[in-house]
């Protein structure tokens, strides 16, 4: 298949669903790692078309959602400074910090700008040599290479008024943390194809073997998800726990060597806090020592941050797969996309946003007859 619409073919979807129904003999709990996959699942009702025995658990795969509150508050403090032009992708502007968000800072007079690439922020720095330009660098392994390349370019060009506020996280340590949790019910993972397109699959075999869980790399269209579920269920039923690449059109075992080389040059692995989860060892990146002058936290020395999460928000439990969004008492009432309590409601990849957008507002509806996913 060559075209996106082929990966939404209802006849092929029915055939995959039939195979899954014919294969499963006992309950299984699968976690999709990526928030983009969660939105595909909820939008197309894939979770309702699967056999009752197959449960899809939503994982912490939304980079906006797991950016820790302390980093959000640091961003707000830096963005409020008159000498700063603060640049970010648009999905971060409404993520709530303690009491306000970046939209609020802009409304108060802060120079907060939406950009579409970190290179846009670097260009703004070139055009405004008398201002400090900060780019909010968040995300998983997919967005880290262009951010690393931008810092590399800033040093090469001698642009000293540019810096990066870094909050990058890594998927494999998160899987490790999930499996070590005493409340874990996950028996297999659907791994994020775009992450593996950068990093490859080299870190996953040890995880699969250590925790005896299948890990199947999948894409983001309905048939990608269903094929990933099919392969995962077949492994579980056979008692196997291997890494399987169901997304070969984008993923190679070695990943993207050029992108990985850039990451190794600019970043170094560090412990990282995840919002609603806590600190996960070696789960993030920070700028390497030779690039430390471009680290916004180092440059602006923000201290005295006192973070306060809304008491009614249970986004942490949603991110850990312990709670479905509609099971939170605040969901759809005091917490909506217009008045979000947590990042999972405002992010375009957040599980709460998916449930609200596609009207999963109450208890899970009854399973539907498998007719179409388009």
C-alpha positions in Angstrom: 0.0 0.0 0.0 1.3 3.5 -0.9 -1.4 6.0 0.1 -2.8 7.1 3.4 -6.4 6.3 2.5 -5.5 2.7 1.9 -4.6 2.5 5.6 -8.2 3.4 6.4 -9.9 0.8 4.2 -12.9 -0.6 6.1 -12.8 -4.0 4.3 -9.2 -4.5 5.4 -10.1 -3.3 8.9 -12.9 -5.9 9.1 -10.5 -8.7 8.0 -8.0 -7.7 10.7 -10.7 -7.5 13.3 -12.0 -10.9 12.3 -8.5 -12.3 12.8 -8.1 -10.7 16.2 -11.5 -12.0 17.3 -10.6 -15.5 16.1 -7.3 -15.5 17.9 -8.0 -14.1 21.3 -9.0 -16.7 24.0 -8.4 -14.8 27.3 -8.2 -11.2 28.5 -5.1 -9.1 27.6 -4.2 -5.5 28.4 -2.2 -3.6 25.8 -0.7 -0.1 26.2 -0.3 2.2 23.2 2.6 4.5 24.0 1.9 7.4 21.8 -0.8 10.1 22.2 -1.3 10.2 18.5 -2.2 6.6 18.5 -4.6 7.2 21.4 -6.4 9.8 19.2 -6.6 7.4 16.3 -8.1 4.7 18.6 -10.7 7.0 20.1 -11.6 8.9 16.9 -12.3 5.7 15.0 -13.7 3.7 17.9 -11.1 1.0 17.5 -11.3 0.1 21.2 -15.0 -0.5 20.8 -14.5 -2.8 17.8 -12.0 -5.1 19.4 -13.0 -8.2 21.4 -14.1 -7.6 25.0 -11.0 -9.5 26.0 -8.6 -6.9 24.5 -8.2 -3.7 26.6 -6.3 -0.8 25.3 -4.6 1.3 28.0 -3.6 4.8 27.2 0.1 5.5 28.1 2.1 8.7 28.9 2.9 9.3 25.2 2.0 12.9 25.0 5.1 15.1 25.3 3.1 18.2 26.2 1.3 16.3 28.9 4.4 15.0 30.6 6.3 18.3 30.6 6.7 18.9 34.4 4.9 21.7 36.1 8.1 23.1 37.4 9.4 23.5 33.8 6.1 25.1 32.7 6.5 27.6 35.6 10.1 28.3 34.6 8.9 29.0 31.1 6.3 31.4 32.4 8.9 33.3 34.5 11.4 33.6 31.7 8.7 34.6 29.2 7.6 37.4 31.5 11.0 39.1 31.3 11.1 42.3 29.2 14.4 41.4 27.5 13.0 38.0 26.3 11.3 36.9 23.2 9.8 33.5 24.1 9.1 31.1 21.2 7.1 27.9 21.3 5.0 25.6 19.3 1.3 26.5 19.7 0.3 23.5 21.7 2.3 24.7 24.7 0.6 28.1 25.0 -2.5 26.9 26.9 -0.9 24.3 29.0 -1.6 25.4 32.6 1.2 26.2 34.9 0.6 27.3 38.5 -2.2 29.8 38.1 -1.6 30.9 34.5 -0.3 29.9 31.0 1.8 31.3 28.2 -1.3 32.9 26.7 -1.8 34.7 30.0 1.8 35.9 29.9 1.3 37.3 26.4 -1.9 39.0 27.5 0.1 40.7 30.3 2.6 42.1 27.7 5.1 39.3 27.4 6.6 38.8 24.0 5.4 35.2 23.4 5.5 34.0 19.8 4.2 30.8 18.1 6.8 29.3 15.7 6.7 26.3 13.4 10.3 25.3 13.8 13.2 25.9 16.2 15.0 27.4 13.2 12.3 30.1 13.1 13.3 31.0 16.7 17.0 31.1 15.6 16.1 33.5 12.8 14.2 35.7 15.2 17.4 35.8 17.3 19.4 36.9 14.3 16.9 39.7 13.6 16.8 40.9 17.2 20.4 40.9 18.5 19.5 43.2 21.4 16.9 40.7 22.8 17.3 37.2 24.3 15.4 34.6 22.3 14.3 31.4 24.0 12.8 28.4 22.3 10.8 25.9 24.4 12.2 22.5 23.4 10.0 19.7 24.6 9.0 16.3 23.3 10.1 12.7 22.8 12.9 11.5 20.5 11.0 12.8 17.5 11.4 16.5 18.2 14.8 16.3 19.8 16.9 16.1 16.6 15.8 19.4 15.1 16.2 21.1 18.5 19.7 19.7 18.8 20.5 20.8 15.2 19.3 24.3 16.0 21.6 24.6 19.0 24.5 23.2 16.9 23.7 25.8 14.2 23.6 28.6 16.8 27.0 27.8 18.0 28.4 27.5 14.5 27.0 30.9 13.5 28.0 32.5 16.8 24.5 33.5 17.7 24.8 34.2 21.4 21.3 35.6 22.2 19.6 32.3 21.5 18.9 29.6 24.1 16.8 26.4 24.6 14.6 25.6 27.5 14.9 21.8 27.4 12.4 19.3 28.6 13.0 16.3 26.3 12.0 12.8 27.4 12.8 9.3 26.2 10.3 6.4 25.8 12.2 3.2 26.8 12.9 4.4 30.4 9.2 5.2 30.7 8.3 1.7 29.6 10.7 0.4 32.3 9.1 2.6 34.9 5.6 1.5 33.9 6.5 -2.2 34.2 8.1 -1.7 37.6 5.0 0.0 39.0 3.2 -2.2 41.6 -0.1 -1.2 40.0 0.9 -2.2 36.5 -1.6 -4.3 34.5 0.1 -3.9 31.1 1.0 -7.1 29.3 2.2 -5.7 26.0 3.1 -2.4 24.3 2.3 -0.8 21.0 5.5 1.3 20.5 5.4 4.6 18.7 6.6 4.4 15.1 7.9 7.9 14.8 10.1 7.5 17.9 11.6 4.3 16.4 12.1 6.0 13.0 14.7 8.2 14.8 16.1 5.9 17.5 15.5 2.4 15.9 14.5 -0.6 18.0 17.8 -1.4 19.7 16.6 -0.5 23.3 13.5 -2.6 23.1 14.6 -6.3 23.0 16.1 -6.1 26.5 12.9 -4.5 27.9 10.8 -7.2 26.2 12.9 -10.0 27.6 13.3 -8.5 31.1 9.6 -8.0 31.6 8.4 -10.7 29.3 6.1 -8.4 27.3 5.7 -8.2 23.5 6.6 -4.8 22.0 5.2 -4.2 18.5 6.2 -1.0 16.7 3.1 0.5 15.0 2.1 3.5 12.9 -0.8 5.9 13.4 -3.5 5.1 10.9 -6.4 2.7 11.8 -5.0 -0.3 9.9 -1.6 0.4 11.5 -3.2 0.1 15.0 -5.2 -3.0 14.1 -2.2 -4.7 12.6 -0.2 -3.9 15.7 -2.9 -5.3 17.9 -3.2 -8.4 15.8 0.5 -9.1 16.0 0.6 -8.4 19.7 -2.4 -10.6 20.6 -0.9 -13.5 18.5 2.4 -13.2 20.5 0.5 -13.1 23.8 -1.6 -16.1 22.9 1.6 -18.0 21.9 3.4 -17.0 25.1 6.0 -15.0 23.2 7.6 -11.7 24.1 9.7 -10.3 21.2 10.1 -7.0 19.4 8.2 -6.9 16.1 8.3 -4.0 13.6 4.8 -3.6 12.1 5.8 -0.2 10.6 8.6 -1.1 8.2 7.7 1.7 5.8 9.1 4.2 8.2 11.2 2.3 10.8 14.5 0.6 10.4 16.3 -1.3 13.2 19.1 1.2 13.3 16.8 4.3 13.1 18.2 7.5 11.6 22.0 7.5 12.1 22.4 11.2 11.3 19.7 12.2 13.8 21.2 10.0 16.5 24.7 11.4 15.9 23.3 15.0 16.3 21.6 13.9 19.5 24.8 12.4 20.9 26.7 15.6 20.1 24.4 18.1 21.6 22.5 16.3 24.4 23.4 14.0 27.3 21.1 11.6 29.1 19.8 12.7 32.4 17.1 11.9 35.0 13.9 13.7 34.1 10.7 14.5 36.0 7.4 13.6 34.2 4.3 15.6 35.1 1.9 13.5 37.1 4.4 10.6 37.3 7.6 11.8 39.0 11.3 11.4 38.3 12.2 8.5 35.9 16.0 7.7 35.9 17.8 8.4 32.6 14.5 9.3 30.9 15.5 12.7 29.5 18.1 14.8 27.8 19.8 18.0 28.7 22.3 20.1 26.8 25.8 18.7 27.0 28.4 20.7 28.9 30.0 22.1 25.7 26.6 23.6 24.8 25.7 24.7 28.3 25.8 28.4 27.3 22.7 27.8 25.2 20.7 26.3 28.1 18.0 28.8 29.1 17.8 27.3 32.7 21.5 28.0 33.1 21.4 31.4 31.4 18.4 32.8 33.4 19.0 31.0 36.7 15.4 30.7 37.6 15.0 29.8 41.3 12.3 29.8 43.9 9.6 28.0 41.8 6.7 26.9 43.9 4.5 24.6 41.9 0.9 23.7 42.8 -1.2 21.2 40.9 -5.0 21.5 41.0 -6.3 19.1 43.6 -9.2 18.0 41.4 -6.9 17.0 38.4 -6.2 13.3 38.1 -4.1 13.6 34.9 -1.2 11.7 36.6 -3.4 8.6 36.9 -4.5 9.0 33.3 -0.9 9.3 32.1 0.0 6.1 34.0 -2.9 4.2 32.5 -4.6 3.8 35.9 -7.6 5.8 35.0 -9.7 6.5 31.9 -10.3 10.2 31.4 -14.1 10.0 31.8 -13.5 8.3 35.2 -12.1 11.6 36.6 -14.7 13.6 38.5 -13.6 16.9 37.0 -13.7 15.6 33.4 -16.1 17.5 31.2 -17.4 19.6 34.1 -14.8 21.9 35.7 -12.1 20.6 33.3 -12.8 21.2 29.6 -10.6 22.4 26.7 -11.6 26.0 27.5 -10.9 25.6 31.2 -8.2 22.8 31.4 -7.0 21.7 34.8 -4.2 19.6 33.3 -2.2 19.3 30.1 -4.0 16.1 29.1 -7.1 18.1 28.4 -5.5 20.9 26.3 -2.8 19.0 24.4 -3.7 17.9 20.8 -2.3 14.4 21.8 -3.8 14.3 25.3 -6.1 11.4 26.3 -8.5 13.7 28.0 -8.7 15.9 24.9 -9.4 12.8 22.8 -12.2 11.7 25.0 -13.8 15.1 25.1 -13.4 15.8 21.4 -14.9 12.5 20.3 -17.6 12.6 23.0 -16.5 9.8 25.3 -18.0 11.8 28.1 -19.6 9.1 30.3 -18.9 5.5 31.2 -17.5 3.5 28.3 -20.3 2.7 25.8 -21.2 -0.8 24.9 -19.1 -2.5 22.3 -20.3 -1.9 18.8 -20.6 -4.4 15.9 -17.5 -4.2 13.8 -18.7 -2.3 10.7 -16.2 0.4 9.8 -13.4 2.5 11.3 -13.8 5.4 8.9 
